[in-house]
Amino acid sequence: MKILRDLGMGYKNKNIAQKYNVSPSYVSKIKSGNKSPNIYIPKPIIINVDDFAIYEDDLEAMRALLESRRILTGVNDVKEFVEGRITYHLTQAKIYTEIAKKLKED
């Protein structure tokens, strides 16, 4: 894959061959499609959603389970969490604002 990446970036066959310790003819064959690199690409697993049936009583049972498991936290924990989320989003907004300024300048 690295050889393909370097080919895509326009490097010369000779330089790629030296970099990855292969022959220039091997790089040329990969480039022309006569040779495939030795990589394993697993076949995707296809899951048929029709095999899974969800019924209304299953949803009700799940809802009841979640409601029975209340999580109690202190006010300070909630406050710390909310302040952390606010800080995170303000930081993100500042980053995007700076990027937008740079793009306007160009």
N, CA, C and O atoms as a GROMACS GRO file, in nm:
protein
  424
    1MET      N    1   0.082  -0.119   0.000
    1MET     CA    2   0.000   0.000   0.000
    1MET      C    3   0.087   0.126   0.000
    1MET      O    4   0.050   0.227  -0.061
    2LYS      N    5   0.201   0.120   0.068
    2LYS     CA    6   0.287   0.237   0.072
    2LYS      C    7   0.346   0.265  -0.066
    2LYS      O    8   0.365   0.380  -0.105
    3ILE      N    9   0.374   0.158  -0.139
    3ILE     CA   10   0.426   0.176  -0.275
    3ILE      C   11   0.320   0.243  -0.361
    3ILE      O   12   0.351   0.334  -0.438
    4LEU      N   13   0.194   0.198  -0.349
    4LEU     CA   14   0.086   0.260  -0.426
    4LEU      C   15   0.069   0.406  -0.388
    4LEU      O   16   0.044   0.491  -0.474
    5ARG      N   17   0.083   0.435  -0.260
    5ARG     CA   18   0.071   0.574  -0.214
    5ARG      C   19   0.179   0.661  -0.277
    5ARG      O   20   0.152   0.770  -0.326
    6ASP      N   21   0.302   0.610  -0.274
    6ASP     CA   22   0.412   0.688  -0.331
    6ASP      C   23   0.398   0.702  -0.482
    6ASP      O   24   0.433   0.806  -0.538
    7LEU      N   25   0.347   0.598  -0.549
    7LEU     CA   26   0.322   0.610  -0.692
    7LEU      C   27   0.219   0.719  -0.719
    7LEU      O   28   0.232   0.798  -0.813
    8GLY      N   29   0.116   0.722  -0.636
    8GLY     CA   30   0.011   0.823  -0.651
    8GLY      C   31   0.062   0.963  -0.626
    8GLY      O   32   0.009   1.060  -0.681
    9MET      N   33   0.166   0.974  -0.545
    9MET     CA   34   0.223   1.106  -0.516
    9MET      C   35   0.323   1.149  -0.622
    9MET      O   36   0.375   1.261  -0.618
   10GLY      N   37   0.351   1.060  -0.721
   10GLY     CA   38   0.435   1.099  -0.832
   10GLY      C   39   0.583   1.072  -0.818
   10GLY      O   40   0.662   1.123  -0.898
   11TYR      N   41   0.623   0.993  -0.717
   11TYR     CA   42   0.764   0.961  -0.703
   11TYR      C   43   0.809   0.870  -0.816
   11TYR      O   44   0.728   0.797  -0.874
   12LYS      N   45   0.937   0.874  -0.848
   12LYS     CA   46   0.992   0.789  -0.954
   12LYS      C   47   1.006   0.646  -0.906
   12LYS      O   48   1.027   0.620  -0.787
   13ASN      N   49   0.993   0.552  -1.001
   13ASN     CA   50   1.002   0.410  -0.968
   13ASN      C   51   1.133   0.376  -0.898
   13ASN      O   52   1.134   0.298  -0.803
   14LYS      N   53   1.242   0.433  -0.945
   14LYS     CA   54   1.374   0.405  -0.890
   14LYS      C   55   1.382   0.447  -0.743
   14LYS      O   56   1.436   0.374  -0.659
   15ASN      N   57   1.329   0.566  -0.712
   15ASN     CA   58   1.332   0.615  -0.574
   15ASN      C   59   1.245   0.531  -0.482
   15ASN      O   60   1.282   0.504  -0.367
   16ILE      N   61   1.129   0.489  -0.532
   16ILE     CA   62   1.039   0.405  -0.453
   16ILE      C   63   1.105   0.270  -0.427
   16ILE      O   64   1.098   0.218  -0.316
   17ALA      N   65   1.168   0.214  -0.529
   17ALA     CA   66   1.235   0.084  -0.515
   17ALA      C   67   1.343   0.089  -0.410
   17ALA      O   68   1.356  -0.003  -0.329
   18GLN      N   69   1.421   0.195  -0.409
   18GLN     CA   70   1.526   0.210  -0.309
   18GLN      C   71   1.467   0.225  -0.169
   18GLN      O   72   1.519   0.169  -0.072
   19LYS      N   73   1.359   0.301  -0.160
   19LYS     CA   74   1.297   0.328  -0.030
   19LYS      C   75   1.244   0.201   0.035
   19LYS      O   76   1.258   0.182   0.156
   20TYR      N   77   1.184   0.112  -0.045
   20TYR     CA   78   1.120  -0.008   0.010
   20TYR      C   79   1.199  -0.135  -0.018
   20TYR      O   80   1.150  -0.246   0.005
   21ASN      N   81   1.322  -0.120  -0.068
   21ASN     CA   82   1.413  -0.232  -0.090
   21ASN      C   83   1.352  -0.338  -0.182
   21ASN      O   84   1.355  -0.457  -0.152
   22VAL      N   85   1.296  -0.293  -0.293
   22VAL     CA   86   1.243  -0.381  -0.397
   22VAL      C   87   1.305  -0.338  -0.530
   22VAL      O   88   1.372  -0.235  -0.539
   23SER      N   89   1.281  -0.418  -0.631
   23SER     CA   90   1.340  -0.384  -0.762
   23SER      C   91   1.252  -0.281  -0.833
   23SER      O   92   1.131  -0.277  -0.811
   24PRO      N   93   1.313  -0.197  -0.917
   24PRO     CA   94   1.235  -0.100  -0.994
   24PRO      C   95   1.133  -0.168  -1.086
   24PRO      O   96   1.028  -0.111  -1.114
   25SER      N   97   1.165  -0.289  -1.134
   25SER     CA   98   1.070  -0.358  -1.221
   25SER      C   99   0.945  -0.400  -1.143
   25SER      O  100   0.834  -0.402  -1.198
   26TYR      N  101   0.962  -0.435  -1.014
   26TYR     CA  102   0.848  -0.469  -0.930
   26TYR      C  103   0.756  -0.348  -0.914
   26TYR      O  104   0.634  -0.360  -0.925
   27VAL      N  105   0.815  -0.232  -0.890
   27VAL     CA  106   0.736  -0.109  -0.877
   27VAL      C  107   0.666  -0.079  -1.009
   27VAL      O  108   0.550  -0.038  -1.009
   28SER      N  109   0.734  -0.100  -1.120
   28SER     CA  110   0.675  -0.076  -1.251
   28SER      C  111   0.557  -0.170  -1.277
   28SER      O  112   0.455  -0.129  -1.333
   29LYS      N  113   0.573  -0.295  -1.236
   29LYS     CA  114   0.464  -0.393  -1.256
   29LYS      C  115   0.342  -0.356  -1.170
   29LYS      O  116   0.228  -0.371  -1.215
   30ILE      N  117   0.366  -0.309  -1.049
   30ILE     CA  118   0.254  -0.265  -0.964
   30ILE      C  119   0.185  -0.145  -1.028
   30ILE      O  120   0.063  -0.135  -1.030
   31LYS      N  121   0.267  -0.054  -1.081
   31LYS     CA  122   0.214   0.067  -1.143
   31LYS      C  123   0.127   0.034  -1.264
   31LYS      O  124   0.023   0.097  -1.285
   32SER      N  125   0.170  -0.064  -1.343
   32SER     CA  126   0.095  -0.099  -1.464
   32SER      C  127  -0.022  -0.193  -1.435
   32SER      O  128  -0.105  -0.215  -1.523
   33GLY      N  129  -0.028  -0.248  -1.315
   33GLY     CA  130  -0.138  -0.337  -1.280
   33GLY      C  131  -0.109  -0.483  -1.309
   33GLY      O  132  -0.197  -0.567  -1.293
   34ASN      N  133   0.012  -0.515  -1.352
   34ASN     CA  134   0.049  -0.654  -1.381
   34ASN      C  135   0.085  -0.732  -1.255
   34ASN      O  136   0.095  -0.855  -1.259
   35LYS      N  137   0.103  -0.664  -1.146
   35LYS     CA  138   0.140  -0.727  -1.020
   35LYS      C  139   0.057  -0.662  -0.910
   35LYS      O  140   0.036  -0.540  -0.911
   36SER      N  141   0.011  -0.742  -0.816
   36SER     CA  142  -0.062  -0.683  -0.705
   36SER      C  143   0.025  -0.692  -0.581
   36SER      O  144   0.095  -0.792  -0.562
   37PRO      N  145   0.022  -0.591  -0.496
   37PRO     CA  146   0.105  -0.595  -0.376
   37PRO      C  147   0.057  -0.706  -0.282
   37PRO      O  148  -0.060  -0.742  -0.283
   38ASN      N  149   0.148  -0.757  -0.203
   38ASN     CA  150   0.116  -0.866  -0.111
   38ASN      C  151   0.049  -0.810   0.014
   38ASN      O  152   0.112  -0.796   0.119
   39ILE      N  153  -0.078  -0.781   0.002
   39ILE     CA  154  -0.155  -0.733   0.117
   39ILE      C  155  -0.281  -0.817   0.128
   39ILE      O  156  -0.333  -0.865   0.028
   40TYR      N  157  -0.328  -0.833   0.249
   40TYR     CA  158  -0.450  -0.909   0.273
   40TYR      C  159  -0.563  -0.812   0.301
   40TYR      O  160  -0.557  -0.733   0.395
   41ILE      N  161  -0.665  -0.820   0.221
   41ILE     CA  162  -0.783  -0.737   0.242
   41ILE      C  163  -0.899  -0.832   0.274
   41ILE      O  164  -0.945  -0.905   0.187
   42PRO      N  165  -0.946  -0.831   0.399
   42PRO     CA  166  -1.052  -0.925   0.435
   42PRO      C  167  -1.182  -0.892   0.365
   42PRO      O  168  -1.211  -0.776   0.335
   43LYS      N  169  -1.260  -0.994   0.339
   43LYS     CA  170  -1.391  -0.973   0.278
   43LYS      C  171  -1.483  -0.911   0.382
   43LYS      O  172  -1.478  -0.947   0.499
   44PRO      N  173  -1.568  -0.818   0.339
   44PRO     CA  174  -1.658  -0.755   0.436
   44PRO      C  175  -1.763  -0.854   0.486
   44PRO      O  176  -1.808  -0.942   0.412
   45ILE      N  177  -1.799  -0.838   0.610
   45ILE     CA  178  -1.904  -0.921   0.668
   45ILE      C  179  -2.037  -0.853   0.642
   45ILE      O  180  -2.057  -0.738   0.680
   46ILE      N  181  -2.126  -0.923   0.578
   46ILE     CA  182  -2.257  -0.867   0.545
   46ILE      C  183  -2.358  -0.919   0.647
   46ILE      O  184  -2.375  -1.040   0.664
   47ILE      N  185  -2.423  -0.826   0.712
   47ILE     CA  186  -2.523  -0.862   0.812
   47ILE      C  187  -2.660  -0.828   0.755
   47ILE      O  188  -2.687  -0.714   0.718
   48ASN      N  189  -2.743  -0.927   0.748
   48ASN     CA  190  -2.878  -0.907   0.697
   48ASN      C  191  -2.966  -0.859   0.813
   48ASN      O  192  -2.988  -0.933   0.909
   49VAL      N  193  -3.016  -0.737   0.803
   49VAL     CA  194  -3.096  -0.681   0.912
   49VAL      C  195  -3.231  -0.750   0.927
   49VAL      O  196  -3.297  -0.736   1.030
   50ASP      N  197  -3.272  -0.823   0.826
   50ASP     CA  198  -3.399  -0.896   0.836
   50ASP      C  199  -3.390  -1.010   0.935
   50ASP      O  200  -3.492  -1.062   0.981
   51ASP      N  201  -3.266  -1.051   0.969
   51ASP     CA  202  -3.248  -1.161   1.064
   51ASP      C  203  -3.276  -1.118   1.208
   51ASP      O  204  -3.293  -1.202   1.296
   52PHE      N  205  -3.281  -0.988   1.231
   52PHE     CA  206  -3.302  -0.937   1.366
   52PHE      C  207  -3.441  -0.877   1.375
   52PHE      O  208  -3.472  -0.779   1.307
   53ALA      N  209  -3.522  -0.935   1.458
   53ALA     CA  210  -3.658  -0.884   1.477
   53ALA      C  211  -3.666  -0.817   1.614
   53ALA      O  212  -3.629  -0.876   1.715
   54ILE      N  213  -3.714  -0.696   1.616
   54ILE     CA  214  -3.732  -0.624   1.742
   54ILE      C  215  -3.882  -0.602   1.759
   54ILE      O  216  -3.949  -0.547   1.673
   55TYR      N  217  -3.930  -0.645   1.871
   55TYR     CA  218  -4.072  -0.634   1.898
   55TYR      C  219  -4.095  -0.527   2.003
   55TYR      O  220  -4.004  -0.490   2.078
   56GLU      N  221  -4.216  -0.478   2.007
   56GLU     CA  222  -4.252  -0.371   2.101
   56GLU      C  223  -4.228  -0.414   2.245
   56GLU      O  224  -4.185  -0.332   2.326
   57ASP      N  225  -4.254  -0.540   2.279
   57ASP     CA  226  -4.232  -0.584   2.416
   57ASP      C  227  -4.083  -0.586   2.452
   57ASP      O  228  -4.047  -0.566   2.568
   58ASP      N  229  -3.995  -0.609   2.352
   58ASP     CA  230  -3.852  -0.600   2.376
   58ASP      C  231  -3.812  -0.457   2.411
   58ASP      O  232  -3.731  -0.434   2.501
   59LEU      N  233  -3.869  -0.362   2.339
   59LEU     CA  234  -3.840  -0.221   2.366
   59LEU      C  235  -3.890  -0.181   2.503
   59LEU      O  236  -3.822  -0.107   2.575
   60GLU      N  237  -4.007  -0.227   2.540
   60GLU     CA  238  -4.061  -0.195   2.672
   60GLU      C  239  -3.974  -0.256   2.782
   60GLU      O  240  -3.950  -0.191   2.884
   61ALA      N  241  -3.928  -0.377   2.762
   61ALA     CA  242  -3.842  -0.441   2.862
   61ALA      C  243  -3.711  -0.364   2.876
   61ALA      O  244  -3.662  -0.345   2.988
   62MET      N  245  -3.655  -0.319   2.765
   62MET     CA  246  -3.531  -0.242   2.770
   62MET      C  247  -3.552  -0.108   2.839
   62MET      O  248  -3.469  -0.065   2.918
   63ARG      N  249  -3.664  -0.043   2.809
   63ARG     CA  250  -3.696   0.085   2.872
   63ARG      C  251  -3.711   0.068   3.023
   63ARG      O  252  -3.662   0.150   3.100
   64ALA      N  253  -3.779  -0.039   3.065
   64ALA     CA  254  -3.798  -0.064   3.208
   64ALA      C  255  -3.665  -0.090   3.277
   64ALA      O  256  -3.642  -0.043   3.388
   65LEU      N  257  -3.577  -0.165   3.211
   65LEU     CA  258  -3.446  -0.193   3.268
   65LEU      C  259  -3.366  -0.064   3.287
   65LEU      O  260  -3.306  -0.043   3.392
   66LEU      N  261  -3.366   0.021   3.185
   66LEU     CA  262  -3.291   0.146   3.194
   66LEU      C  263  -3.347   0.238   3.302
   66LEU      O  264  -3.271   0.303   3.374
   67GLU      N  265  -3.478   0.243   3.314
   67GLU     CA  266  -3.538   0.329   3.416
   67GLU      C  267  -3.513   0.276   3.556
   67GLU      O  268  -3.506   0.355   3.651
   68SER      N  269  -3.498   0.145   3.573
   68SER     CA  270  -3.474   0.088   3.706
   68SER      C  271  -3.330   0.110   3.751
   68SER      O  272  -3.300   0.095   3.870
   69ARG      N  273  -3.242   0.144   3.660
   69ARG     CA  274  -3.101   0.162   3.692
   69ARG      C  275  -3.064   0.309   3.694
   69ARG      O  276  -2.989   0.354   3.608
   70ARG      N  277  -3.114   0.381   3.786
   70ARG     CA  278  -3.082   0.523   3.799
   70ARG      C  279  -2.938   0.540   3.846
   70ARG      O  280  -2.889   0.464   3.930
   71ILE      N  281  -2.874   0.638   3.792
   71ILE     CA  282  -2.736   0.668   3.833
   71ILE      C  283  -2.740   0.800   3.908
   71ILE      O  284  -2.781   0.903   3.853
   72LEU      N  285  -2.696   0.797   4.031
   72LEU     CA  286  -2.697   0.917   4.113
   72LEU      C  287  -2.556   0.977   4.115
   72LEU      O  288  -2.458   0.908   4.143
   73THR      N  289  -2.550   1.103   4.086
   73THR     CA  290  -2.422   1.174   4.093
   73THR      C  291  -2.443   1.301   4.173
   73THR      O  292  -2.555   1.350   4.188
   74GLY      N  293  -2.334   1.352   4.222
   74GLY     CA  294  -2.342   1.475   4.298
   74GLY      C  295  -2.353   1.596   4.207
   74GLY      O  296  -2.323   1.588   4.088
   75VAL      N  297  -2.395   1.707   4.263
   75VAL     CA  298  -2.409   1.830   4.188
   75VAL      C  299  -2.274   1.876   4.134
   75VAL      O  300  -2.265   1.928   4.022
   76ASN      N  301  -2.170   1.857   4.212
   76ASN     CA  302  -2.036   1.898   4.166
   76ASN      C  303  -1.992   1.819   4.044
   76ASN      O  304  -1.927   1.874   3.955
   77ASP      N  305  -2.027   1.689   4.039
   77ASP     CA  306  -1.991   1.608   3.921
   77ASP      C  307  -2.064   1.658   3.797
   77ASP      O  308  -2.006   1.667   3.689
   78VAL      N  309  -2.191   1.691   3.813
   78VAL     CA  310  -2.269   1.742   3.700
   78VAL      C  311  -2.214   1.877   3.656
   78VAL      O  312  -2.199   1.902   3.536
   79LYS      N  313  -2.183   1.963   3.751
   79LYS     CA  314  -2.128   2.095   3.720
   79LYS      C  315  -1.995   2.081   3.645
   79LYS      O  316  -1.973   2.150   3.546
   80GLU      N  317  -1.907   1.993   3.693
   80GLU     CA  318  -1.778   1.971   3.628
   80GLU      C  319  -1.795   1.919   3.486
   80GLU      O  320  -1.725   1.961   3.395
   81PHE      N  321  -1.890   1.827   3.467
   81PHE     CA  322  -1.915   1.772   3.334
   81PHE      C  323  -1.964   1.880   3.239
   81PHE      O  324  -1.915   1.891   3.126
   82VAL      N  325  -2.060   1.961   3.285
   82VAL     CA  326  -2.116   2.066   3.199
   82VAL      C  327  -2.010   2.170   3.165
   82VAL      O  328  -2.000   2.213   3.050
   83GLU      N  329  -1.931   2.210   3.262
   83GLU     CA  330  -1.824   2.307   3.236
   83GLU      C  331  -1.722   2.250   3.137
   83GLU      O  332  -1.672   2.322   3.050
   84GLY      N  333  -1.692   2.123   3.149
   84GLY     CA  334  -1.599   2.059   3.056
   84GLY      C  335  -1.654   2.058   2.914
   84GLY      O  336  -1.581   2.084   2.818
   85ARG      N  337  -1.783   2.028   2.900
   85ARG     CA  338  -1.844   2.027   2.767
   85ARG      C  339  -1.848   2.168   2.707
   85ARG      O  340  -1.826   2.185   2.587
   86ILE      N  341  -1.877   2.268   2.790
   86ILE     CA  342  -1.880   2.407   2.743
   86ILE      C  343  -1.740   2.447   2.694
   86ILE      O  344  -1.726   2.505   2.587
   87THR      N  345  -1.638   2.415   2.774
   87THR     CA  346  -1.501   2.447   2.735
   87THR      C  347  -1.464   2.379   2.604
   87THR      O  348  -1.402   2.440   2.517
   88TYR      N  349  -1.502   2.254   2.590
   88TYR     CA  350  -1.473   2.180   2.467
   88TYR      C  351  -1.536   2.248   2.346
   88TYR      O  352  -1.470   2.269   2.244
   89HIS      N  353  -1.663   2.282   2.357
   89HIS     CA  354  -1.733   2.342   2.243
   89HIS      C  355  -1.684   2.484   2.213
   89HIS      O  356  -1.680   2.524   2.097
   90LEU      N  357  -1.647   2.559   2.316
   90LEU     CA  358  -1.590   2.692   2.292
   90LEU      C  359  -1.455   2.681   2.220
   90LEU      O  360  -1.424   2.760   2.131
   91THR      N  361  -1.377   2.582   2.260
   91THR     CA  362  -1.249   2.559   2.193
   91THR      C  363  -1.271   2.524   2.046
   91THR      O  364  -1.202   2.576   1.958
   92GLN      N  365  -1.367   2.437   2.020
   92GLN     CA  366  -1.399   2.400   1.882
   92GLN      C  367  -1.444   2.522   1.802
   92GLN      O  368  -1.402   2.540   1.687
   93ALA      N  369  -1.527   2.605   1.862
   93ALA     CA  370  -1.575   2.725   1.793
   93ALA      C  371  -1.459   2.819   1.762
   93ALA      O  372  -1.454   2.877   1.654
   94LYS      N  373  -1.366   2.833   1.855
   94LYS     CA  374  -1.249   2.920   1.832
   94LYS      C  375  -1.164   2.865   1.719
   94LYS      O  376  -1.117   2.942   1.634
   95ILE      N  377  -1.142   2.736   1.716
   95ILE     CA  378  -1.063   2.674   1.609
   95ILE      C  379  -1.127   2.701   1.474
   95ILE      O  380  -1.059   2.742   1.380
   96TYR      N  381  -1.257   2.677   1.463
   96TYR     CA  382  -1.326   2.699   1.336
   96TYR      C  383  -1.328   2.846   1.296
   96TYR      O  384  -1.321   2.879   1.178
   97THR      N  385  -1.336   2.934   1.395
   97THR     CA  386  -1.332   3.077   1.366
   97THR      C  387  -1.196   3.116   1.309
   97THR      O  388  -1.189   3.193   1.213
   98GLU      N  389  -1.089   3.064   1.368
   98GLU     CA  390  -0.955   3.093   1.319
   98GLU      C  391  -0.934   3.038   1.178
   98GLU      O  392  -0.873   3.103   1.094
   99ILE      N  393  -0.985   2.918   1.154
   99ILE     CA  394  -0.974   2.861   1.019
   99ILE      C  395  -1.050   2.947   0.919
   99ILE      O  396  -1.000   2.973   0.809
  100ALA      N  397  -1.168   2.992   0.955
  100ALA     CA  398  -1.248   3.076   0.866
  100ALA      C  399  -1.176   3.207   0.837
  100ALA      O  400  -1.178   3.254   0.724
  101LYS      N  401  -1.111   3.267   0.938
  101LYS     CA  402  -1.035   3.391   0.918
  101LYS      C  403  -0.920   3.368   0.820
  101LYS      O  404  -0.897   3.449   0.730
  102LYS      N  405  -0.848   3.257   0.838
  102LYS     CA  406  -0.737   3.226   0.748
  102LYS      C  407  -0.785   3.207   0.605
  102LYS      O  408  -0.719   3.252   0.511
  103LEU      N  409  -0.897   3.142   0.588
  103LEU     CA  410  -0.950   3.119   0.454
  103LEU      C  411  -0.995   3.249   0.388
  103LEU      O  412  -0.981   3.266   0.267
  104LYS      N  413  -1.050   3.341   0.468
  104LYS     CA  414  -1.091   3.470   0.413
  104LYS      C  415  -0.971   3.553   0.370
  104LYS      O  416  -0.978   3.627   0.272
  105GLU      N  417  -0.860   3.540   0.445
  105GLU     CA  418  -0.739   3.616   0.411
  105GLU      C  419  -0.680   3.568   0.280
  105GLU      O  420  -0.627   3.648   0.204
  106ASP      N  421  -0.689   3.438   0.253
  106ASP     CA  422  -0.634   3.383   0.128
  106ASP      C  423  -0.725   3.416   0.017
  106ASP      O  424  -0.698   3.380  -0.098
   0.00000   0.00000   0.00000
